[in-house]
Structures are given as structure tokens and as C-alpha cells.
Amino acid sequence: MQTAMGADQNHDWRASIASALEWWRDAGVDCEIDDLPRDWLARAPAPPVAERLPAQVLETAVAPPTLPATLDEFAAWRLGPAAPEAGWPGQALGTQGDVASGLMIVVDMPDREDDAAGSLLSGNAGALFDRMLAAIGRDRQSIYLAALAVKRPPAGRVTEEMSQKLEALIRHHLSLARPKRVLVLGNAASRAITGLDVANARASLREVNHGGGTSEVVASFHPRFLLEKPVAKADAWKDLRVLMGGFE
């Protein structure tokens, strides 16, 4: 009994909670609930009337920052002090692989162990990812791998405001990389590029327009989700077959 109690006392409950929250996020639960009951059907109060501003002032307030116009410049900018995630702890992890491969793969963010490894998709999730690539005749040198967020946010959670910034950046990234096809892994990446959760976007090719033209996109499950729910691997294999169908 003493040994068991000692093991319990050494249990890292913070890591367990973070892992559980991350699993629920991958499963599509992306909002918190209140401790008190809420009437979800109640009419929302009318928003306050904002002070009317001249059109010219409004355009200035919402004008997006000017982003680098070449892929090399943009890749360097994403790792620099002007990137939205620059203030987060850890090292920034940039793109990997060959942009000329025509196949871009997008994930949400680095995993916890990626910071120490210095590369995206390391650890057990990375080993499964490598097997997924091998199943379609690819490896890390014959794809172009990128993440929405180049750093892992504190507690693994991204605010709505930050999500909108990262969505704009990944679409600019697409316009510069101009991949023929894109595989988005996980709900966050799927929402950013297709506007849909994986459950509603997977198993089909979707055309996505961006500044550089059009890319065909397939959504599927993140390897970390597949490790927690192996039964979904069969669906992931179907998604990979759709991705590579007719792709030369």
C-alpha cells in the first residue's frame, strides 16, 4: 500500500489534465463550459452600438499587415520577432521537406516533445506519421510539412483572435507555396483551410482558392488522435487513398 500511495503522490496531474484537454480538442470539443446552467436557447443581448467612425479610419484599423511576398522571406519572417507567436516560450519550428514535391501537409502546432527534438511530429505521433507517409510512397523529404502555429502555445490552447491570425498566415503560406494538393491533419488545421471540422471535411477532395491559385485539399485525423483512437485508422487510410488518387 505504501508503494502504491507513493506512486500516486508522484503522479504529474498537470500533464494528465493537459493531455486530456488536448485529446478533447482533437475530437472537436473546442470551447469551455460553465459551472452554472445556461439557457443556450435564450436570445443573446443586443451588442452595444459602436461609435460611428469615418470609413477611411475603419479601413486603416482593420488593414492587415504587409506580409513577405516570397516563400523564403515569409519562412524567415514566421520564425522572427514579428510573428504572432514570438512571445510564446520555446523555439519556433519552421517548415520541413521539399516545397517542389507538390504535396503540403499542415498540422495545428508542435507537440510537447517537438521542442526538444527540434522538429515537427516527433515522438510516437511522428513514428505513426512516418508510417502513414510510407503507405502512400512518401517520406519527409518528398512532402512539405508546416504548422499553423510555429510554437506550442501555453497549455496547448489558442485563442479565437490568435486562430484568426494563424488562419490568415497559413492561407498566405499556401499562396506562396502553391501546392497541388494539401493534407490537413486535425480539426484546427481543417477549420483554418476548409472551414470545416475533420468529420465534415474528410474523405473528399475540396478545392481551396488562395492568392496563388487553387489547391486540392483532403482533411484527416492527426496522428496523436489516431494513437488515442486506433479504430479511426481505417478512415485515415481512406483519406490517404483519396489524397493520392490521380496525383502524379
Order of alpha helices (4+ residues) and beta strands (2+ residues): alpha-alpha-alpha-alpha-beta-beta-alpha-alpha-beta-alpha-beta-alpha-alpha-beta-beta-alpha-alpha
